[in-house]
Amino acid sequence: MKISISYPPLESPKGTPLLSQNRQFQWFSDPTYIYPMIPASAATLLKQNGYEVFWDDAIAEGLSYEEWKERLVREKPDIVAIETKTPVVKRHWQIINELKNHSLQVTNWKLKIILMGDHVAALPEESMKNSKADYVLTGGDYDFLLLNIANKLSDKGELEGGIYYREKNQIINSGEYNLEKHSLDELPPIDRKLTRWELYAFKNGNYKYLPGSYVMNARDCWWGRCSFCSWAALFPGGKFRARSAGKALDEIGELIKLGVREIMEDSGTLPVGKWLEDFCQGMIERGYNKKVKISCNMRLNAIKNIEIYRLMKKAGFRMILFGLESANQKTLDKIGKGLKVEEIEPTLRDCKKAGLEPHITVMVGYPWETKKDLENTLTLAKKLFRQGYVDSLQATLMIPYPGTPLYRYCQENNLLLTD
């Protein structure tokens, strides 16, 4: 059985779609490619279990839609798995329908298509009704679930919970999705050659040193309560899982052998406490801290002791990404951030004092905020730069994604034009 992990081209005058490994969909005028960690894990796991895998990221390869489609027809995979997000899901429905219709004209091509991603996890039946997808995944462990479907189609077991599928012209739900069944330590190290790591090694603003790559040691954020986060539906905070620090270090060692100079650790929030201390000590003891730089996501009030930041610096950490989001306490409370405004400056000061490079993210466009609220956030951001507490900032528009409490708030207050 041949399985394709596919990112079809989404040609648009808006630019390059930033779809994979991205909690907020964006169009980039300057192409940026992020390594899709969980699909890469899926490809590796499928190969380990004897399936032929075709890594098919036509976006990162720069293929046109017709070039991609012609190649896929030549490859003739038995399964095509596609990741989608809300702003492009309708285009993916069109692509799926085109592929399914075309496959009927090709001899001996019984194509099955699997759709995955945060949008379809929130609204699985919508995609089953609007496209000819054979399966929709409602959880974020694409690796375990894709293997489960491949095994089912190979008569090696039954479907576990978290999968919608078709049977006798009906849409069936296999049952409740259960993250606790899946241990991250059971997953093999990602096969970087199979998943073409070099496609994502250079054009990425998170890298200061090239080539760079990604790791993801946890799924996903141990807080997991921010009302705007589309991945909180895939990976609720109460179900947070991390693989062992030892296995995380082993993967760092393999990346160093590939010549990687900077690593983005892209768990929603890096594990802290003993895990972080063990990881840092391991980086130092193995000498990896002298060979590679690491950046990560972190909550603003997660580390209260500057000595931990100093340990991270010694271990090779460089940039720490903090989700500030707003300077208004009302907004921080409404979005479930679990953060006090007065915690922001001391944390960033300590991080910078330890020799690290703090990066902050802010969002604008909250429906309850006034112009003055927006100005408060901009004023704080400017102040943090003047004080030298932050090195960089990323600003995004607030987007209410299906499946999030923020989306429900917008529905309840009649703020959506799309419903």
Secondary structure, 3 states (H helix, E strand, C coil): CEEEEEECCCCCCCCEEECCCCCCCEEECCCCCCCCHHHHHHHHHHHHCCCEEEEEEHHHHCCCHHHHHHHHHHHCCCEEEEECCHHHHHHHHHHHHHHHHHHCCCCCCCCEEEEECHHHHHCHHHHHHHCCCCEEECCCCHHHHHHHHHHHHCCCCCCCCCEEEEECCEEEECCCCCHHHCCHHHCCCCCCCCCCHHHHCCCCCCCCCCCEEEECCEECCCCCCCCCCHHHCCCCHHHCEECCHHHHHHHHHHHHHHCCCEEEECCCCCCCCHHHHHHHHHHHHCCHHHCCEEEEEECCCCCCCHHHHHHHHHCCEEEEEEEEECCCHHHHHHCCCCCCHHHHHHHHHHHHHCCCEEEEEEEECCCCCCHHHHHHHHHHHHHHHHHCCCCEEEEEECCCCCCCHHHHHHHHCCCCCCC
